[in-house]
Amino acid sequence: MSTFLFDDFDPVSATAWKQKIQVDLKGADYNNTLLWHTEEGITVKPFYTKEDKINAQINLPKKGFNICQTIFIDDEKIANSIAVDALKRGANTIQFKADKPFDPKTLLRGFPGQTPIYFKLSFLDFEFQTKLADFCDADNTFIQTDIIGNLAETGNWFYNLKKDHEIFDKIVSVTNNNISVSGDLYQNAGANITQQLAYTLAHANEYLNHFGGKVANHITFNFAVGGNYFFEIAKLRAFRILWETLLSQYDINNIEAHIFTKPSLRNKTIFDYNTNMLRTTSECMSAVLGGSNTVCNVSYDSIYHKSNEFGERISRNQLLILQEESYLSEAQNFADGAYYIESLTLQLAEKALEIFRQIEKGGGFLKQLKEGIIQKKIAESASKEEEKFNAQEIVLLGTNLQSNAADKMKHDLELYPFVKQRNIKTLITPIVRKRLSENIEKNRLENE
């Protein structure tokens, strides 16, 4: 008598499945009919088997994801009050954003011990950043400084090339966890997934080339996840493979990439804005199942409303539901062995590695950024995506499909939700974050 149910059935190979499908197609070509080819050059099949399993050991986090809330520091006491309240209500991590120095003692008063804290600073100041690092718990503090990312996004250095590097060199020499790589910029500007992976890797490699492999353990990676659910899971997993592959060239092993993830803003809308909650829930799931160390949700109204208690509570609760009610608190390994995701992971890693090698062969990421090559590639990808959006091949419900003519927003905009024109001289062409729906939304607002 059989011990297992499946002992009574002969195994079926992938070839046998394909032959059966070919018969059912009644003469239609299998490759032309059922294979889907993406803009990244990825081939998606109609079925997957254990033959698609890559058997790669991905260096995933040892514990589940942190729930993070972002708070801008305008007044230290107010920011502290919001942060302490958020920690009491489910968040266990805070990201502070600042555009000028602040008093860390006032800001962090009453914080529970060993709370992971991220500081995203849009300025470069050696004395302040060393003071901040000295005040905080070194193992749980991440100062997200990215001089290359600042150049890419603004078109200029903080000061100039020489001074930026001098200040950053001093900061890196005396503090830990102080280098950040802004991979989220490329996604929000319209880069496809393989470009995002390759550019983030090449971006990080500039820091490894400059500082040496010793800083690998002090780099944090910022990613944005979009709405392509399985691809985004595979993207984060693929990056871990790519990071480990790159570090092996520096004779460095067993260093896990530290990944900080937010939902993308590229597919968020001001009209029918409640659909943003559906989008961010799916995207946060991708971030969790992809193995993010920290997930920081964005509120459904963040692109047109100032930060508010209701929006922040909803976005925090979305993560709490995923963590506590959906049993995803320790989900970093859930995708292991999923044939489809593993196949996507391998293909994305291979395609991204090809682009990375081309960048390095062309002189490196910084050189190609200065020459405008990276910007051109992203613009081409963004243009293709916008064409698909305009043709409704990419759908944002309530915006380019089934829009509600009675939905009015002109008098509900507290923030300007579109790309702002900057009339300043730049060293290079900046990479601009832009939402897909901006043109449609502008036209609708003009006609209200």
Disulfide bonds with the S-S distance in Angstrom:
none
